[in-house]
């Protein structure tokens, strides 16, 4: 067992019993949603995963340990503490060595999940290439992590605040396959279709598990993006969200918002400009992803010969 890992009682019992486990990030709790909706969302997502036959493992850095699975008091701490750092790959050594409170991004959660032997990770949306990256070089560390870390990431695509076309080009360059569920199109978080296509459409958990198993058995290191569109009933209209996103991006630029602060700022402004509807969409898509991710984890557990590198 890795010296920095600390498993919750539920996750430890699941490991001992050979139950499928699904990793969950924690920046969506600390930075992605307001309180108390963030706690309610986290609890509901964990419930969806349990109901589908898997065990949830929300990941965070607390008191010098990578906590794999959180109890209620730890969820509350992350949801309310202004001191929680947003932790990516580069930040892990600092937050652990300094004993700081850290909420893991997609990249950091992938690293921690692989350390813990967890193959499936559910999130809202992955990071990507930011608009204007040709001059700013602002590219999320999530993409590089997907190229090197053997974890399947179930998401609703990437947010329309990013350059979706360049994000998919980057993933292709680094050999990261993008799977779509239920449709050929790649989703854009708040909307079901970004206008771009995924690499492959695999609708069932068994198909997805077989694809992932084959990739890793071939010695092809790296993750897999399993893109799952937001349910139709909660999807927003593309023209509306695009216009709101453009306004929020202008406000961020005019206000000098940069770096890690951009995404939380944009999500907060989009929530305000949509009068809260974007938050409802966000919660709905994360819960939908949890269902798909749990089914995938169960299928991967049941598929013989899965040997991630």
N, C-alpha and C positions, 0 to 999 in steps of 0.2 A: 504494500500500500504506500502510495506517495506521501512523503512527510508533510506536505502542505495541505493534503486533502482531509476534509472532515465531513463524513456522511451523516445525514440526519437518520434517526432511528428507522423511519419508514423506508428510506432508500437503502440503508444497510440491510434491512430485512429482505428487500426486493432482490438485492445482489445475491444474498445467501440462498434465496429460493429460485434464482434463475428467472425472475420475472422481467418482462420488457420495461425499460426505463426511457423516459423522454426528458431531455434537457430543456430548460427554459432560461432565457436571459433575465437580467434584472434592471437594465437601464430603462426598459419600458415602464417599470414601476417607479423608479427614482426621477427620471427625466422625461418620460414619454407621455405621462398622463397626470392630471391634477388629483389631489387627495379629496375625498376618499374613493373616487372611482378607480384609482390605481389598485387599491387593496381589493376591492370587490372584483375587479377584472382578474387579478392574479388568483384569487380563490376560485372563481368560476372556471378559469382555464384549467386549473389543477383538477377540479371536479370532472370536467369533460374528459380529461386523460384517464382518470381512474374509472369512469363509467365505460370507457372503451377497452378496458382490460390491461392498461399499462400503469406505471407509477411515475408521477411528476417529480422532477428534480430541478427546482429553481436554484440558480447558481449566483453566489455573491461572495465578496471578500469581507470577512469580519474577523477582527482581532488576530490578524496574521495567518488566517486559514482560508482556504478555498472551500466554502461551504457548499456541498452538493446536496441540495434539498434544504428548505428553510421551514422553521416552525412559525407559528402565527406571530410571535413577538418579533422575530427577525424580519418578517414581511412588513410589519408595522414600522419598524425602525427604518427600513429602506424607503418606505412610502412617505415618511415625515421628516427625515433628517436632511437639513440643508447642506450637510458636510459630506454627503455621499459623492465620491468621485466617479466620473464616467471612465471606466477602465477598458482600454484596448490592449493589444499585445505589448506595446512599449511600456505601458504603465504597470503591468503586473508585478515586476520585481519591486518597484517603489512602494506600491500600496501594501504588498505583503510584508516587506522588510520594515516599513514604518508603522505597521499596525493600523492603517487607515481603513475607513469604511469605503468599500468600493462596489459599484454596480457594474456588471459586466456587459459589454457590447456584444454584437454578433461575433467578432473576431475573438475576443477573450473567452466568450462562452464556448466557442468551438474548441479552443485550446484546453480549457478545463474539462469539457466533456470527453475529449479524447484521453486525457490523463485518467479520467474516471472509468474509461471503458464503455462510454455511452455513445451509440452510433447515430442517434436521431435527435435533432434539435429543432424546436419550434419557436418561431419568432413572428413579428408582424411583417416587417419588410427588411431586406438587407440594405446596407449602404451601397454606394456606387460612385460613378464618376460625376462630379458636380458640374453644373453648367459653368462654362468659362474655364474649365480645367486646362485648356491649351495654354493659358497664361498663368493661372494660379497653381497648377499642379495639385489641385485638391481632389484626391482620389481616396475613397474610404479604404482603410486597412482590411475591411471585411473581404474585399475582392482578392487580395493577396493571400489571406488566410484560407479562402476557399480553394486556392490553387495548391495548398500544401497540407491541409489538415483533413483527416479522413472522417468526416462527419457529414451526414445528409441534413440539409437545412430546408425545412418546410416554411415557406413564406408566401406572402401575397404579392410577390414581385418587388419592385422598388418604387419609391414615392416619385410622383411626377415633378417634385422639386429638383430632381436629378436629371442628368442627360441619359435617358434610358438606352438610346441607340449606342452611345459610346460605352456604357456599362456592359451591354451584351457583347460588344466587340472585344472589350478587355477580357471578359470571361472566356470567350472563344480563343483568344490568343494564348491564354494560360491553361487551356485544355479543360475548363470546367464545364461539364454538361449541364444544360438547363432543361429540365423536364416540366411539362405543363400537365395539369390535371383537369380533365373534363372539357378541354377546348384546346385548339392549336395555338391560340394567341397567348402572349406573355402579359400577365396582368400588371396594372400600375397602381397597386395599393388601394386607393380610394375608388378606382374604376376597374372594371373587369378586363378591359383590353387596352393595351398601350399603343396598338398599331404595329407592334413587332411580334414576330412569332418565336416560340420556344424552339429548341433543337428537336425535341421528341415529345410526343403526347403519350403518356402512360397513365391510364385512368384508375387502375386497381392497385391496391397495396402490394399484392403478390407480384405484379409486373414491375413495380418500382423496386421492390426488394431484390428481385432477380437481377435487375439492371445494376443495382448497387453492388451486389455480391460479385457479379461478373467483372465489374470495373476493378474492384479491389483484388480479386483473384488473379487478374492479369498483371498485377503489380503497378497499376496506374494510381499513384498517390493523388490525394486531393479530395475535396468535397463534391457534393452534388446539390444543385439548386432544384428543389421541388416546388414549383410555383403553382399556387392554388388561389384562384380568383375569389374575391369577396362574394358572399351570397347575393344573388340578384336583388333581393328585397332591401339590402342595405347599401347597394352600390350607388355612387354619386354620378351625376352626369358629367361627361368628360369636358364639355365646353365650360360648364360652371366651375369645376375644380381647377381647370387650366387658367381661367381668368383670375381666380382668387390666388392661385399660386404665383402668378406673375406679379400681382399686387404685393404679396408678402415678400417676394424676392426683392422687389424695388425698395420696400421699407427696410429690409435687412441691409441692403447695400448702402442706402442713404444714412442708416444709423450706425454704420461701421461694424456690424455684427459679422464675426468671422470664426473660422476654425470649428471647434467642437460646439460652439454656441449656436451655430447656424440652424441645425436641424431642430433643436428644442424651440428656438424662436419661431421658426416657420410653422411648426406644428401648433404652437400656441396661437399664432395669428390666424392660421387657417381655422382653428376651432372657433375663435371669436367671429371671424368673418362669415362662417357658416352657421352661426348661432348654435353651436354645439353638435350639429349633425355629423361633422367629421369625427368627433369622439365616438359617437354611436357606431359609425362605420368601422373605426379602428378596433373597437371592442368586438364587434361581430366577426371581423376577419381573423382576429387572433384566436377566437374560440373555434372558428371553422378550421383554421390551421391545426389547432390542437387535436381535433377529431381525426384529420388526415394523418398527422404525425403519430398519434397513438396507434392507429391501424397499421401504419408502416412499421412501427417498432414491434408490434405483435407478429407481423408477417416475417420480419427479419429474425425474430427469435425462433420462429417455427421453421425457417428455411435452413436445411442442413448445410453444414460446411462453410458458414460465414466466417471468414478469417481476415478482418481488417488488419492492415499493416501497421 
